[in-house]
Amino acid sequence: MHNRKLVSILLLFILVGAFGKPMAFAGGKTSGINWVKYDVALEQAKKHKKHIMIDFTTTWCGWCKKMAATTYQDTQVVNTINRDFVAAMVDGDSYNVLKMKDGDVTEKGITVQYQVSGYPTTWFLEPDGTKIAPAPGYIETQAMMYILNFVRTNANEKMSFKEFVENQTLKAGSK
């Protein structure tokens, strides 16, 4: 039993290393989120008029793996992202080339453009690609739902995030 578990863990590390996609293998299961590459996300968001959520991650990031195993496994989070967003995953250490209108760029290059200095960092964009704001660090499920609802309802155009959360808390308390 112990050896089987050890072999499974080693196999998981080999798969993560070979494919470089920690989110797809976190906890031995996929998240259910329809992740696409950054360049594809920009095209799909414009076409479907959906906001973009970019998960900046790396293969070595422990908090990224925790977020993949918790927040990105939550049914409500997964359903909200798949319904209302185009989800892109960018590996901050990757030299995978993305085909952009203005020329090719690596995932590492996109990370530099967004000035990501720590992982995980989650960026939110308008459907036209205009930057809204980043959410640095690990985001637990309830906080992620507040952020997703703040962006998807365009509340960011009317109020601060703090005001939005206070309003949501008041609404929940009056029920």
matplotlib code that plots the C-alpha trace (Angstrom):
import matplotlib.pyplot as plt

x = [0.0, 2.7, 4.8, 1.8, 1.2, 4.9, 4.9, 1.7, 3.4, 6.5, 4.5, 2.6, 5.9, 7.2, 4.0, 4.1, 7.8, 7.2, 4.2, 4.8, 1.2, 0.8, -2.9, -3.9, -2.3, -2.8, -4.0, -4.0, -7.1, -8.0, -9.7, -12.6, -11.8, -11.5, -7.9, -6.5, -3.3, -3.1, -3.2, -6.3, -8.0, -7.7, -9.3, -12.1, -12.9, -13.5, -15.5, -17.7, -17.7, -16.4, -13.9, -10.5, -9.0, -5.3, -3.6, 0.1, 1.7, 4.9, 5.7, 7.5, 5.0, 3.5, 0.7, -0.2, -0.6, -2.7, -5.0, -5.3, -6.3, -8.7, -10.1, -10.0, -11.7, -14.8, -17.9, -19.2, -15.8, -15.4, -18.9, -18.6, -15.3, -16.4, -19.7, -18.6, -14.9, -12.2, -9.5, -5.9, -3.0, 0.5, 3.6, 6.0, 9.0, 8.0, 9.5, 6.5, 5.8, 2.4, 1.3, 0.2, -1.0, 2.1, 4.5, 5.5, 6.1, 6.9, 4.8, 7.7, 7.5, 3.8, 4.6, 7.1, 4.6, 2.1, 4.9, 4.2, 6.6, 5.1, 3.0, 0.2, -1.0, -4.4, -5.1, -8.6, -9.2, -12.1, -13.3, -11.2, -8.1, -7.9, -6.4, -8.7, -6.5, -4.4, -5.1, -1.7, -1.2, -3.3, -7.1, -9.4, -12.8, -15.1, -12.7, -12.4, -16.2, -16.4, -13.7, -15.4, -18.8, -17.2, -15.6, -18.4, -21.1, -18.9, -19.1, -15.5, -16.8, -19.1, -17.5, -14.4, -14.0, -14.3, -17.7, -18.8, -17.9, -19.7, -22.8, -22.7, -22.3, -25.2, -27.4, -26.5, -27.2, -30.7, -31.8]
y = [0.0, 2.4, 1.6, 2.1, 5.5, 6.4, 5.2, 7.3, 10.4, 9.9, 9.3, 12.6, 14.5, 12.9, 13.9, 17.5, 17.8, 16.3, 18.4, 21.5, 22.0, 21.8, 22.7, 19.8, 17.3, 18.9, 16.3, 13.7, 15.2, 18.0, 21.1, 21.0, 24.6, 25.0, 26.4, 27.8, 29.5, 33.3, 34.0, 31.8, 33.5, 36.9, 35.8, 33.8, 36.6, 39.1, 36.7, 35.6, 38.9, 37.3, 38.6, 36.9, 35.4, 34.7, 32.3, 33.0, 29.9, 27.8, 24.1, 24.7, 26.9, 25.3, 27.9, 27.4, 23.7, 24.4, 26.7, 24.1, 21.4, 23.6, 26.7, 25.4, 22.2, 24.0, 23.3, 26.9, 28.4, 26.0, 26.6, 30.4, 30.5, 28.2, 30.1, 33.7, 33.9, 32.7, 31.1, 31.3, 29.7, 31.2, 29.4, 32.2, 30.0, 28.7, 29.6, 28.2, 30.6, 32.3, 33.7, 37.3, 39.9, 42.0, 39.1, 36.0, 36.1, 33.5, 32.8, 34.1, 37.3, 37.7, 37.3, 40.2, 42.3, 41.9, 42.6, 39.4, 39.2, 36.3, 33.1, 32.5, 35.8, 36.0, 38.8, 39.9, 41.5, 43.0, 41.1, 43.5, 42.6, 45.8, 45.1, 45.4, 44.3, 41.5, 39.4, 38.3, 35.2, 32.2, 32.9, 30.7, 29.7, 32.3, 35.2, 33.9, 33.9, 37.5, 38.4, 36.5, 38.1, 41.6, 41.3, 39.4, 41.9, 44.8, 46.1, 47.2, 50.1, 51.3, 50.7, 49.5, 45.8, 46.6, 48.2, 45.3, 42.7, 44.8, 45.0, 41.3, 40.6, 42.9, 41.1, 37.7, 38.8, 40.1, 36.8]
z = [0.0, 1.0, -2.1, -4.4, -2.9, -3.3, -7.0, -7.6, -6.1, -8.2, -11.3, -10.6, -10.3, -13.5, -15.4, -14.0, -15.0, -18.5, -19.4, -17.3, -16.4, -12.7, -12.8, -14.9, -12.5, -9.1, -6.6, -9.5, -11.1, -13.6, -12.3, -14.7, -15.8, -19.6, -19.6, -22.9, -23.8, -23.4, -27.2, -27.6, -24.6, -26.1, -29.3, -27.6, -25.1, -28.0, -29.9, -27.0, -25.1, -21.9, -19.4, -19.2, -16.1, -16.3, -13.9, -13.7, -12.3, -12.3, -11.9, -8.6, -6.9, -3.8, -3.4, -7.1, -6.4, -3.3, -5.3, -8.0, -5.4, -3.5, -5.2, -8.7, -7.6, -6.1, -8.3, -7.9, -8.9, -11.9, -13.1, -12.8, -14.6, -17.4, -17.9, -17.6, -18.3, -20.7, -18.5, -19.5, -17.8, -18.2, -16.9, -15.8, -16.4, -19.8, -23.2, -25.0, -27.9, -28.2, -31.6, -31.0, -33.5, -32.8, -33.0, -31.1, -27.4, -24.8, -21.7, -19.7, -21.8, -21.0, -17.3, -17.6, -19.5, -16.6, -14.1, -12.2, -9.2, -7.3, -7.8, -8.1, -9.5, -11.1, -13.5, -14.8, -18.1, -20.0, -23.1, -25.3, -23.4, -21.3, -17.9, -14.9, -11.9, -10.5, -7.5, -6.1, -4.0, -3.1, -3.3, -1.2, -2.6, -1.0, -1.9, -5.5, -5.8, -4.6, -7.2, -10.0, -9.3, -9.0, -12.4, -14.2, -13.2, -14.1, -10.5, -10.9, -13.1, -10.3, -6.9, -5.1, -4.4, -0.6, -1.2, -3.4, -0.7, 2.0, -0.2, -0.8, 2.9, 3.8, 1.1, 2.5, 6.1, 5.2, 3.8]

ax = plt.figure().add_subplot(projection="3d")
ax.plot(x, y, z, "-o")
ax.set_aspect("equal")
plt.show()
